[in-house]
Amino acid sequence: MRYLRSIVLLALILAAGCAGLPTTNGAPTPDVAPTATTTPPPTPQITNTPSGPRVLKLWLPPQFDPDLDTPASQMLKARLEEFTARRPDVRVEVRLKALHGTGGLLDSLTTANAAAPLALPDLVALPRPIMETAALKGLLRSFDEISGPVNQSDWYEYARELARLQDSTFGLPFAGDVLILVYRSTIISEPPADLNAALQLNGPLAFPAADPQALTTLALYLAAGGAIQDEEGRPTLQASPLENVFTFYHEAASSALAPFWLTQYQTDEQAWEAFLDNQAEMVITWTSRYLNDLQADFVAAPLPTLNGNRYTLATGWVWALATTNPDHRLPSAQLAEFLSESDFLARWTTALGYLPPQERAMEAWGTASLRSFSSQVAESARLYPSEDILTILGPPLQQAAVQVLKLESEPAEAAQAALQSLSGP
């Protein structure tokens, strides 16, 4: 009997020990509360296991908001959805940032880079001036370092200049903007071929004569063969071409072409409003202004120059990389390339009211008449000067131009004053 009890006791001990072993048939294992002296096993570290799609943060200014009820917004939204459908490993999260000021694109990039790098966007839409500043601050990554050399063979020359800074590609251009002439066809039958021909028209010709950056004056000066940098890259001006531009201003101010009130206009918007209000029959403005406020009798023409040669200034928008996450750089660059594909850009920029920066996209852009004109001005356009050059050259050119247009200074005198201002007091 004692022997039998020992066998039964041994069987019970073995059965209790087996109850604590893991099962292999998928059945749940009962929880066993550890005693005070029991140490739970360490949690295994799982590596290389995906936790879901990578979230790419895309920053946009409000005008490109894909949730707006506009054709352009709907196109962008559909394009983003197409990208994520093709790439189930990626999800795109759009955030809107103001273009300027506190909390704007540049301010947010600077703040996040210093204090919260994880909050930085992976891809961001930037106008050229902000792209330039952000790249110089080290806030952007070069496309050349991530996806190899970018194919620029189909870009207009100004678009190549738009994308690059200090021999690196910091942006993929998706929208261009070019300085042009717009006139009323009900009053002016033919646009002036050059500035001398413009003097024969009744006018007025509206433009922001007091623009702090003096972009119209710079465009005419550069078209006349003037240089804005010396051999060492320092900002400079040349007397002869500048005097020629100011001679035109003086003659325009002495006729009806450039009335006194032009010297009060500092912005493109002010000049355009004068044109809309019938205060002027012609206006020097940007293609985006013209395309977004198109009216039946408005006709666009190339910017008239002193010698009649085709030349104008351009700017535009680019997709820029700001991510600090190495795993996000390649898919972010691929998203930028997908959003810059020519067929999509042809449709999207038409709806946005911008010029496509690619020749292939231009072939399917807008209407036939607009394509013919726009391709001409795009081919003759060059990127307008960098911010550091505009900061130095803009104020003296503005002051001299206003004095000539007010007939307070002779062209040669004004040109010399502008040159002397660059060499200091």
C-alpha distance (Angstrom), angle and dihedral (degrees) to the residues before:
residue distance angle dihedral
M1 . . .
R2 3.82 . .
Y3 3.81 88.2 .
L4 3.82 91.2 52.7
R5 3.82 92.8 50.6
S6 3.82 89.8 52.3
I7 3.81 91.5 54.0
V8 3.81 92.0 49.5
L9 3.83 91.9 48.5
L10 3.82 91.3 50.5
A11 3.82 90.9 50.6
L12 3.81 91.6 52.3
I13 3.84 92.1 50.8
L14 3.79 92.0 51.3
A15 3.80 92.0 47.9
A16 3.81 91.2 52.0
G17 3.81 91.7 50.5
C18 3.80 92.7 51.1
A19 3.81 91.4 53.1
G20 3.82 90.1 68.0
L21 3.82 95.2 54.9
P22 3.84 120.3 99.6
T23 3.76 116.3 -104.2
T24 3.81 122.4 -126.3
N25 3.78 99.9 -155.0
G26 3.84 97.5 75.8
A27 3.82 94.3 -102.9
P28 3.83 114.5 139.4
T29 3.78 115.9 -97.0
P30 3.81 114.1 -128.7
D31 3.80 115.3 -112.5
V32 3.79 113.4 -109.6
A33 3.79 115.8 -160.5
P34 3.82 109.2 -131.7
T35 3.73 118.2 -126.1
A36 3.78 121.4 -121.4
T37 3.78 90.5 -92.7
T38 3.85 95.3 46.9
T39 3.85 117.2 104.9
P40 3.82 112.8 -152.8
P41 3.83 115.2 -128.6
P42 3.83 116.2 -98.6
T43 3.83 117.7 -94.9
P44 3.81 109.0 -105.4
Q45 3.83 115.5 -115.2
I46 3.80 109.0 -125.6
T47 3.81 113.7 -151.6
N48 3.80 133.2 -175.2
T49 3.78 92.1 15.5
P50 3.83 113.5 136.7
S51 3.78 114.7 -123.5
G52 3.80 94.7 -163.1
P53 3.80 135.7 -68.1
R54 3.77 119.7 -27.0
V55 3.79 111.4 -105.5
L56 3.80 112.8 -132.5
K57 3.80 112.0 -160.9
L58 3.81 112.9 -142.4
W59 3.81 118.7 -167.6
L60 3.79 118.8 -157.1
P61 3.80 135.2 172.1
P62 3.82 113.5 -116.1
Q63 3.81 93.3 -101.1
F64 3.82 89.7 67.1
D65 3.81 95.5 45.5
P66 3.84 105.9 145.0
D67 3.82 90.9 -150.7
L68 3.81 95.5 62.7
D69 3.80 117.6 110.6
T70 3.80 94.9 -114.5
P71 3.82 132.0 109.2
A72 3.81 91.4 -116.1
S73 3.82 92.5 52.1
Q74 3.78 92.6 47.1
M75 3.81 90.3 51.1
L76 3.80 91.9 51.8
K77 3.79 92.9 46.5
A78 3.80 91.4 50.9
R79 3.80 90.6 47.8
L80 3.80 92.4 52.4
E81 3.79 90.4 48.2
E82 3.79 90.1 50.5
F83 3.79 90.7 53.0
T84 3.81 93.5 52.2
A85 3.81 90.7 44.8
R86 3.79 88.4 56.5
R87 3.79 91.6 42.9
P88 3.83 109.4 43.2
D89 3.81 87.9 172.7
V90 3.82 90.0 67.4
R91 3.79 135.2 62.5
V92 3.83 121.8 -170.7
E93 3.80 118.3 -142.4
V94 3.83 115.2 -166.2
R95 3.79 121.8 -151.2
L96 3.80 124.7 -178.4
K97 3.80 121.9 -135.5
A98 3.80 129.0 -178.6
L99 3.78 114.5 -107.3
H100 3.82 95.2 -124.6
G101 3.80 141.7 9.7
T102 3.78 134.0 34.2
G103 3.78 109.6 -11.2
G104 3.79 90.4 14.2
L105 3.78 126.6 129.8
L106 3.80 99.3 -81.9
D107 3.81 94.9 36.4
S108 3.81 91.5 50.2
L109 3.80 93.0 46.9
T110 3.81 91.0 50.6
T111 3.81 94.6 45.9
A112 3.80 95.8 45.3
N113 3.80 92.7 46.5
A114 3.81 90.8 55.2
A115 3.79 101.3 38.6
A116 3.81 111.2 14.9
P117 3.82 114.3 21.0
L118 3.80 91.1 172.2
A119 3.80 88.2 64.4
L120 3.80 92.8 58.7
P121 3.80 117.3 112.8
D122 3.76 120.4 -112.4
L123 3.80 92.7 -143.2
V124 3.80 129.1 15.2
A125 3.81 135.9 -177.2
L126 3.80 109.4 -127.9
P127 3.80 135.8 175.7
R128 3.80 112.7 -127.1
P129 3.84 97.6 -102.0
I130 3.81 92.3 53.7
M131 3.81 92.1 42.5
E132 3.78 89.1 53.3
T133 3.80 93.8 51.0
A134 3.81 93.7 43.4
A135 3.81 92.3 50.1
L136 3.81 92.5 49.3
K137 3.82 88.8 51.4
G138 3.79 90.5 53.8
L139 3.79 93.6 -113.4
L140 3.82 96.5 125.6
R141 3.80 135.7 62.1
S142 3.79 122.3 -133.1
F143 3.80 117.0 -114.7
D144 3.81 88.2 -142.8
E145 3.81 90.5 66.4
I146 3.79 94.8 50.5
S147 3.78 113.9 34.3
G148 3.78 102.1 16.4
P149 3.81 126.4 -108.2
V150 3.78 111.2 -18.2
N151 3.80 115.0 -123.8
Q152 3.80 104.1 -116.0
S153 3.81 98.3 165.7
D154 3.81 93.1 107.9
W155 3.82 96.2 45.9
Y156 3.78 123.9 102.0
E157 3.79 113.6 -114.1
Y158 3.80 93.2 -105.7
A159 3.83 88.9 52.5
R160 3.80 90.8 55.2
E161 3.79 88.5 51.6
L162 3.80 89.7 44.9
A163 3.80 92.3 56.5
R164 3.78 99.6 45.7
L165 3.77 136.8 72.0
Q166 3.80 124.9 173.7
D167 3.82 92.6 -9.9
S168 3.82 94.0 -53.2
T169 3.80 129.8 105.8
F170 3.80 106.8 -123.2
G171 3.79 98.1 164.9
L172 3.79 145.5 28.7
P173 3.84 107.1 -135.1
F174 3.78 116.2 -128.8
A175 3.84 104.1 163.1
G176 3.79 134.0 30.8
D177 3.81 133.3 -160.1
V178 3.80 123.6 -165.5
L179 3.82 134.3 -171.1
I180 3.83 110.5 -115.1
L181 3.81 144.3 157.0
V182 3.81 120.4 -103.7
Y183 3.80 122.5 -168.4
R184 3.80 140.6 172.0
S185 3.79 110.8 -102.5
T186 3.81 91.1 -158.4
I187 3.82 89.5 65.6
I188 3.82 105.6 24.2
S189 3.80 115.9 46.7
E190 3.81 97.5 -171.3
P191 3.81 128.9 23.2
P192 3.81 116.0 -122.0
A193 3.80 112.8 -92.7
D194 3.81 90.8 -151.0
L195 3.79 140.0 -1.3
N196 3.80 93.7 -90.0
A197 3.79 88.8 57.9
A198 3.81 88.8 49.6
L199 3.81 89.0 59.5
Q200 3.82 88.9 61.7
L201 3.80 92.1 59.1
N202 3.77 123.8 87.8
G203 3.80 94.0 -120.2
P204 2.92 146.6 146.1
L205 3.80 100.8 -156.1
A206 3.80 109.8 -159.2
F207 3.81 122.3 -149.9
P208 3.83 134.8 142.2
A209 3.81 96.7 -91.5
A210 3.82 92.5 174.0
D211 3.81 95.2 48.3
P212 3.84 105.9 146.2
Q213 3.81 89.2 -138.1
A214 3.83 92.3 46.0
L215 3.82 91.5 -144.0
T216 3.82 95.9 162.8
T217 3.80 91.6 49.5
L218 3.81 90.4 46.4
A219 3.81 91.7 49.9
L220 3.80 91.8 52.6
Y221 3.81 91.4 43.4
L222 3.82 93.5 50.7
A223 3.81 91.0 45.2
A224 3.83 87.5 55.2
G225 3.80 90.0 57.0
G226 3.79 99.2 -96.4
A227 3.81 121.5 153.3
I228 3.80 125.0 -135.9
Q229 3.83 98.3 -170.1
D230 3.77 131.6 45.1
E231 3.81 125.8 -139.7
E232 3.81 90.6 -80.4
G233 3.80 93.2 50.8
R234 3.80 96.1 -106.1
P235 3.83 119.2 141.3
T236 3.78 111.9 -95.7
L237 3.81 143.3 163.2
Q238 3.80 132.0 -150.7
A239 3.77 122.0 -137.0
S240 3.82 102.9 -140.8
P241 3.84 101.8 53.6
L242 3.81 90.7 39.2
E243 3.78 91.7 51.8
N244 3.82 89.0 50.6
V245 3.79 90.9 54.9
F246 3.80 91.6 47.7
T247 3.81 90.0 48.4
F248 3.79 88.1 58.7
Y249 3.82 89.9 48.1
H250 3.80 90.5 50.8
E251 3.80 92.3 50.4
A252 3.81 91.6 45.3
A253 3.82 91.0 50.7
S254 3.80 89.9 49.7
S255 3.81 89.6 55.6
A256 3.78 133.3 43.2
L257 3.79 93.0 -88.2
A258 3.83 98.2 85.8
P259 3.80 112.0 26.4
F260 3.80 121.8 -166.1
W261 3.81 94.2 -102.5
L262 3.81 91.2 69.2
T263 3.80 88.5 76.0
Q264 3.81 88.9 68.5
Y265 3.82 94.4 58.8
Q266 3.79 115.5 97.9
T267 3.81 101.0 163.0
D268 3.77 139.2 52.8
E269 3.80 88.6 -124.1
Q270 3.82 91.9 60.5
A271 3.81 92.0 51.2
W272 3.80 91.6 47.6
E273 3.80 92.0 50.3
A274 3.81 89.4 53.1
F275 3.80 88.2 53.3
L276 3.82 92.5 48.1
D277 3.83 90.2 48.7
N278 3.83 90.8 54.6
Q279 3.79 92.6 -113.7
A280 3.81 88.3 123.8
E281 3.78 134.5 30.8
M282 3.81 93.9 -154.0
V283 3.78 134.2 31.6
I284 3.80 136.1 -171.1
T285 3.80 105.0 -137.1
W286 3.81 145.1 136.6
T287 3.79 124.7 -76.8
S288 3.82 90.6 -121.1
R289 3.81 90.2 58.4
Y290 3.80 91.4 50.4
L291 3.83 96.4 43.6
N292 3.80 94.0 48.3
D293 3.81 94.4 48.5
L294 3.78 100.7 35.6
Q295 3.79 117.3 164.5
A296 3.78 131.5 -176.6
D297 3.81 98.0 -104.0
F298 3.83 96.7 38.9
V299 3.79 113.7 107.9
A300 3.80 126.8 -177.5
A301 3.79 124.5 -141.2
P302 3.80 136.2 173.0
L303 3.78 116.9 -82.4
P304 3.84 107.8 -88.2
T305 3.80 113.6 -123.4
L306 3.80 135.3 -167.6
N307 3.80 94.7 -102.3
G308 3.79 98.2 29.8
N309 3.81 93.1 -113.3
R310 3.78 116.4 142.4
Y311 3.79 110.0 -106.0
T312 3.77 134.7 136.9
L313 3.81 142.8 152.3
A314 3.79 126.7 -105.4
T315 3.77 141.5 -172.1
G316 3.79 133.6 172.4
W317 3.79 151.6 156.0
V318 3.80 131.6 -68.8
W319 3.78 139.9 -172.7
A320 3.81 107.1 -117.4
L321 3.81 131.4 -167.6
A322 3.80 116.4 -128.3
T323 3.80 102.2 157.7
T324 3.80 120.5 126.6
N325 3.81 92.2 -169.1
P326 3.83 109.2 100.3
D327 3.82 90.7 -154.6
H328 3.81 91.2 56.7
R329 3.80 99.2 48.4
L330 3.79 99.4 81.5
P331 3.84 97.0 44.3
S332 3.82 89.4 45.0
A333 3.80 90.6 53.1
Q334 3.80 89.3 47.2
L335 3.81 90.0 52.0
A336 3.81 90.0 51.6
E337 3.80 90.5 50.7
F338 3.82 91.0 47.9
L339 3.81 90.2 52.2
S340 3.82 90.2 48.5
E341 3.79 97.4 52.4
S342 3.82 110.2 131.8
D343 3.83 100.6 -123.4
F344 3.79 91.5 51.5
L345 3.82 93.2 43.9
A346 3.81 91.4 51.9
R347 3.80 90.6 59.0
W348 3.79 98.3 34.9
T349 3.82 98.0 48.5
T350 3.81 89.9 46.5
A351 3.80 88.5 57.2
L352 3.82 92.5 42.0
G353 3.81 94.9 50.0
Y354 3.81 95.8 -119.9
L355 3.79 133.6 117.1
P356 3.81 118.6 -105.3
P357 3.82 110.7 -117.8
Q358 3.82 92.8 -141.5
E359 3.79 128.6 77.1
R360 3.81 92.5 -140.0
A361 3.80 91.5 52.7
M362 3.82 90.3 48.1
E363 3.82 89.6 59.3
A364 3.82 89.8 66.5
W365 3.80 98.0 32.6
G366 3.82 128.0 112.5
T367 3.79 122.1 -36.1
A368 3.80 126.8 -29.8
S369 3.82 93.7 -104.8
L370 3.81 92.6 47.7
R371 3.80 91.5 47.2
S372 3.79 92.7 54.7
F373 3.79 93.6 51.3
S374 3.80 96.5 38.7
S375 3.79 95.2 50.7
Q376 3.82 89.1 53.6
V377 3.79 94.9 52.6
A378 3.81 92.4 41.3
E379 3.80 90.5 55.7
S380 3.82 92.0 50.7
A381 3.81 95.6 44.1
R382 3.79 126.6 106.0
L383 3.78 128.3 -172.4
Y384 3.77 112.2 -91.1
P385 3.83 116.2 -114.1
S386 3.79 122.6 -73.4
E387 3.77 121.6 -95.6
D388 3.80 94.5 -104.0
I389 3.81 91.7 54.6
L390 3.81 93.0 45.0
T391 3.80 90.1 50.4
I392 3.81 90.3 57.9
L393 3.82 102.1 34.8
G394 3.80 99.9 34.7
P395 3.84 101.6 70.8
P396 3.84 98.4 48.3
L397 3.81 91.4 44.4
Q398 3.80 91.2 48.4
Q399 3.79 92.9 49.7
A400 3.80 93.8 46.5
A401 3.81 93.7 46.1
V402 3.81 92.7 50.6
Q403 3.80 92.0 49.0
V404 3.80 91.7 51.7
L405 3.81 93.5 45.6
K406 3.81 89.1 50.6
L407 3.82 87.4 50.8
E408 3.80 88.5 -122.1
S409 3.80 94.3 121.9
E410 3.80 136.9 34.3
P411 3.84 117.5 -119.3
A412 3.81 96.0 -112.5
E413 3.79 92.3 45.9
A414 3.80 92.5 49.0
A415 3.81 92.6 48.0
Q416 3.81 91.8 51.8
A417 3.80 91.2 48.0
A418 3.81 90.5 53.6
L419 3.80 91.5 49.8
Q420 3.77 93.4 47.6
S421 3.78 92.1 51.2
L422 3.81 88.9 64.2
S423 3.80 92.8 57.8
G424 3.79 93.6 52.8
P425 3.81 130.7 -116.8
